[in-house]
């Protein structure tokens, strides 16, 4: 599909979709950022505060005039720990805009020890009193470990 457009110098160009892949990608990422911002009920100013960017930069990204740098993803990921933003969706358009913490854990490679992932998933499903009980057990285990270290003879 070809698009006709005028340059700032008044020249007419006919461009196919593959002629400017970087510009097209910027526009698509910007559109997804706008969708995400609206889904989160944020203004450009609020999104800018979260991402440590001026609102006008958010506007430029949303309109495809500026690239969303990869180092800005950290702020997005930390916005909502229970409902994380999918960077794959934002940057590539694949999958869903939000991924659950459980889905994130399933993507983490725990090597041969899948117990850690399973423990975290089970812990997340517990009510607050049971989580507190586990925290207390872990705290006591840590105290005992430190006590053993201090009791060990010096070499």
N, C-alpha and C positions, 0 to 999 in steps of 0.2 A: 504494500500500500504506500503510495507516495503522498507527501504533504507539500503544498506550496507555501512559502513564507518569504517575507521581505526582510532583508538585513537592515541594520541601522543606517547603512549607506544608501538604502533604497533599491538594492539589487534583488531581483527575484530569483529564488532558488527552488529547485524541486528536490526533495530529499526522500529517500525511502527509509523504512524503519531501521535498517541496519547501518545507515550511513553515519550516525552519531550515537553509537552504543553507550558511551559514557554519559552523555546528556540524557538519553532515554532512561538509563538506570537511575540517575540522580532524580529525575521526575518521579519515577515509580517509588523510590525510597521516600521521597518527600510526601507523596500521596499517602503512603502507609503511615508515615509519622503523623500526618494530619488526622487520619482515621484513628490512630492510637490515642492521640491527644484528646480528640472528641469523645472517644469511648471512656476515657478516664475523667471526663468533664473538667478539663484543664484549659485555661486560656494560654495564649502564647507566652504571656508574662510568667504564669505559674510554671509552665513547662521549661521556660528559660531559667528560672530560679533553680529548678531541680537539676537541670543539666549544666548549670553554671555558664549560661549563654545569654546574650542580650536577646530580647524578644524579636528584634529585627532579624537576627541570625536564624531563629526558628522559622520566621516567615520566608526567608531566602531558601532555607532547606526545603520547606513544604512546597515551594513553587519550583523547585528544581534548579534554582540559580546558584546553589551552594551545596557542597557535598557534606554529608553527615560523616564525620571522622569516626573511625573505629574506637578511638580512645574515649569517646563520649558514651559508649555503651554501658560502662560501669555504673554511671548515675542512673541509667534506665533500669538496669538489673536490680539495683538496690531500692528502687522506689516502692515496690510492693513484694515483700518476701513470700507471701502466701500465694500470690498471683503474678508470677514473674512474666516479664515480657520476653517473647521469643525473638532473639536476635536473628535467627534464621528467617523468620517471617518478615521482620522489618527490613533486612538487607537483601534477601533473595526472593521473598514472596512465597515461600514454601511453608506448609503447615498452618498452624493456628496462631493468632496474635499473642495469646497467653498460654503458658504452660504451667501446670501445677508443680509444686515442690516435689511431689511424688514422681512425676514424669521426669523432672530434672535428675532426681536420684537414680532413676533407672538408666539414665544416659551416662552416669559416672562409672568409670572402670575401677572396681575395687580389687582387681586382680583375682587371686584365688579365694579371697576372703569376702564372700557375699554376705556373711553374717552382719557386717557393719551396716550395709545398706538395709538389710531386713530389720535390724535393731532400730535404726532411725525411723523407718516407715511405721513400725509398731509403736514406737515412742510417740510419734506425731498423732497417732489415733487415740492415745490415752486421754483421760480427763485430767484436769489440772492437779487434783490431789495425788493421782498415781504418778504423774510426771514429777511432782515434788518429792515423792517417796524415792523415786529412782535417783533424782539429784542428790538426795541425802545419802543414799548408798554409795554413789560415786564419790561424794565428798569424804565419807568415812574411809573408803578404799585409798584415796589419795593421802589422807592423814596417816594411815598405817604404813603406806609406802615411804613417806617422808620420815616416819619414826624409825623404820628399819635402816634407812640411809644414815641417820644420825647415830644409831647404835652400832654400826659397822666399825670395826677397828681401822685405824688409819694405817696405810702401808708405809 
